[in-house]
Amino acid sequence: MKVQNICCIGAGYVGGPTMAVIAKKCPDIKVTVVDINEARIAAWNDENVENIPVYEPGLPQVVAEARGRNLFFSTDVDKAIDEAQMIFISVNTPTKTYGEGKGQAADLKWIELCARQIARVAKEKKIVVEKSTLPVRTASALKDILEHTGNGINFQILSNPEFLAEGTAVEDLMAPDRVLIGGDQSEEGLSAINSLVEVYARWVPRERILTTNVWSSELSKLTANAFLAQRVSSINSLSELCEHTEADVNEVSRAIGTDSRIGPKFLKASVGFGGSCFQKDILNLVYISRSYGLDEVADYWEQVIIMNDHQKKRFAKKIIKNLYNTVSGKKIAFLGWAFKKDTNDTRESAAIYVADHLLNEQSKVSVFDPKVTEQQIYSDLDYLGSRSSEENKESLTVVKDPYKVCNGAHAIAVLTEWDEFKTYDWQKIYDNMLKPAHVFDGRNIMDKKALQNIGFQVHSIGSADDN
Ligand SMILES: NC(=O)c1ccc[n+]([C@@H]2O[C@H](COP(=O)([O-])OP(=O)(O)OC[C@H]3O[C@@H](n4cnc5c(N)ncnc54)[C@H](O)[C@@H]3O)[C@@H](O)[C@H]2O)c1
């Protein structure tokens, strides 16, 4: 089947950019992205493409080119399902916060709702593509729902996990390392796989389009995230050892990263990884392993999360220790709130947990981030439920100017690696702070020597303090 009409359910960090790039690369395919969140759809349709809800370098240009031509954003989910030959499901799959599997298993409530809606609306055969990251064997649950509640039509289910990284989503989508498509190995399944291969083959070299069975595809996505997160936790575990010895984690990282078998990527020590995926996908792997009675496998992967939590806590404790063991009433300025640079996504950002720890110690936290809104920062903090929303507003302020945020502060904590932080007038910042003025560099991006020459006490991750 030659695909001419695609629908994607979920206009988030994955659905939006992925479909925008498909529409750009396939001008003859009509791509409609639908969501139940009206505000989000309105933002995707904002006349000014700089106001789209997902901040990604290069994305406004892609949207500007395709929107209104063959790319559409809408809240009319039924209509889009009805018209499409291929339906991508790209809704959120967060960790369950209730009941069986709470804190580990993926909450598939939104996936199931999508499946039921597709089953109800579809009147002719459809290819349903899992774009969301799902636990192994979810496709069979989808198939079950579609076949038992549908109008008796044929559904083929494909798994096509997304490997884009936020902050570089457009680049990743334009030139992916690989595209993975899993499907049923029957004649009809292989034909459905082929339909999707033909979409990607418009711009992705065929040797980079891997096809597998559904379960391998589902498991590969969880595994890719688990391996990446494991590297971060591995180097972070060594950062603590470095702080107690005379080794420097940046040097260790360079030394081991030049070994071609190890490679340099994801070897940067930091305050800990964040983002909506790493933690939830590993927890998922842990949950699945445990449900098969594979406790050693589950424990092995769980340690990656334990290490990451430790790293965030350790960073907050280090700030407190260096401010004479009390931060009560002291102003700590945060540079950065997003979970990494070049995104406005804050899900699971280390900054949230570090702020929470400091607020428990009665610190006054003040935050500047170039792309994150004040409303998002408060909602992240409120979500933790550690204190009332009023108390959060009283103890944490959001400031729109990087110099003002540091005025009168006892310490600065760098929580996100935004490039612009490196280019600030640090002398000016120093002059307006309380002394001794501390910088806690949670991303190891600052020029330590230059800051020390100004007079700052600098504390980096993974090297002993030498102030
Ligand atoms: N964010 C990433 O970097 C990334 C990368 C690869 C894979 N993934 C996976 O992709 C999936 C989506 O992630 P995201 O970051 O885009 O999530 P998101 O929360 O940004 O977007 C999901 C969207 O789906 C919408 N939605 C939920 N239920 C719906 C329904 N029944 N009908 C219509 N719309 C509905 C929500 O309103 C929301 O706008 C997740 O499974 C995630 O694990 C994410």
PDBQT file of the ligand as one rigid body, heavy atoms in Angstrom, charges set to zero:
ROOT
HETATM    1  N1  LIG A 501      10.574  13.059  24.526  1.00  0.00    +0.000 N 
HETATM    2  C1  LIG A 501      11.483  12.325  23.945  1.00  0.00    +0.000 C 
HETATM    3  O1  LIG A 501      12.643  12.714  23.777  1.00  0.00    +0.000 OA
HETATM    4  C2  LIG A 501      11.141  10.962  23.435  1.00  0.00    +0.000 A 
HETATM    5  C3  LIG A 501      12.029  10.321  22.573  1.00  0.00    +0.000 A 
HETATM    6  C4  LIG A 501      11.686   9.074  22.088  1.00  0.00    +0.000 A 
HETATM    7  C5  LIG A 501      10.498   8.482  22.462  1.00  0.00    +0.000 A 
HETATM    8  N2  LIG A 501       9.648   9.125  23.313  1.00  0.00    +0.000 N 
HETATM    9  C6  LIG A 501       8.358   8.476  23.654  1.00  0.00    +0.000 C 
HETATM   10  O2  LIG A 501       7.333   9.072  22.865  1.00  0.00    +0.000 OA
HETATM   11  C7  LIG A 501       6.094   9.107  23.602  1.00  0.00    +0.000 C 
HETATM   12  C8  LIG A 501       5.550  10.525  23.633  1.00  0.00    +0.000 C 
HETATM   13  O3  LIG A 501       6.492  11.349  24.330  1.00  0.00    +0.000 OA
HETATM   14  P1  LIG A 501       6.412  12.922  24.301  1.00  0.00    +0.000 P 
HETATM   15  O4  LIG A 501       7.658  13.404  24.977  1.00  0.00    +0.000 OA
HETATM   16  O5  LIG A 501       6.098  13.378  22.930  1.00  0.00    +0.000 OA
HETATM   17  O6  LIG A 501       5.115  13.141  25.254  1.00  0.00    +0.000 OA
HETATM   18  P2  LIG A 501       4.260  14.481  25.421  1.00  0.00    +0.000 P 
HETATM   19  O7  LIG A 501       3.630  14.383  26.766  1.00  0.00    +0.000 OA
HETATM   20  O8  LIG A 501       5.082  15.675  25.059  1.00  0.00    +0.000 OA
HETATM   21  O9  LIG A 501       3.117  14.355  24.306  1.00  0.00    +0.000 OA
HETATM   22  C9  LIG A 501       2.071  13.449  24.347  1.00  0.00    +0.000 C 
HETATM   23  C10 LIG A 501       0.792  14.122  23.840  1.00  0.00    +0.000 C 
HETATM   24  O10 LIG A 501      -0.213  13.143  23.676  1.00  0.00    +0.000 OA
HETATM   25  C11 LIG A 501      -1.471  13.739  23.951  1.00  0.00    +0.000 C 
HETATM   26  N3  LIG A 501      -2.476  12.704  24.228  1.00  0.00    +0.000 N 
HETATM   27  C12 LIG A 501      -2.550  11.833  25.267  1.00  0.00    +0.000 A 
HETATM   28  N4  LIG A 501      -3.605  11.023  25.133  1.00  0.00    +0.000 NA
HETATM   29  C13 LIG A 501      -4.244  11.373  23.985  1.00  0.00    +0.000 A 
HETATM   30  C14 LIG A 501      -5.387  10.888  23.313  1.00  0.00    +0.000 A 
HETATM   31  N5  LIG A 501      -6.093   9.856  23.787  1.00  0.00    +0.000 N 
HETATM   32  N6  LIG A 501      -5.747  11.487  22.152  1.00  0.00    +0.000 NA
HETATM   33  C15 LIG A 501      -5.036  12.527  21.663  1.00  0.00    +0.000 A 
HETATM   34  N7  LIG A 501      -3.931  13.019  22.251  1.00  0.00    +0.000 NA
HETATM   35  C16 LIG A 501      -3.526  12.448  23.401  1.00  0.00    +0.000 A 
HETATM   36  C17 LIG A 501      -1.187  14.620  25.140  1.00  0.00    +0.000 C 
HETATM   37  O11 LIG A 501      -2.163  15.643  25.269  1.00  0.00    +0.000 OA
HETATM   38  C18 LIG A 501       0.223  15.183  24.786  1.00  0.00    +0.000 C 
HETATM   39  O12 LIG A 501       0.139  16.426  24.122  1.00  0.00    +0.000 OA
HETATM   40  C19 LIG A 501       6.409   8.508  24.968  1.00  0.00    +0.000 C 
HETATM   41  O13 LIG A 501       6.087   7.156  24.954  1.00  0.00    +0.000 OA
HETATM   42  C20 LIG A 501       7.908   8.671  25.078  1.00  0.00    +0.000 C 
HETATM   43  O14 LIG A 501       8.476   7.704  25.913  1.00  0.00    +0.000 OA
HETATM   44  C21 LIG A 501       9.945  10.359  23.792  1.00  0.00    +0.000 A 
ENDROOT
TORSDOF 0
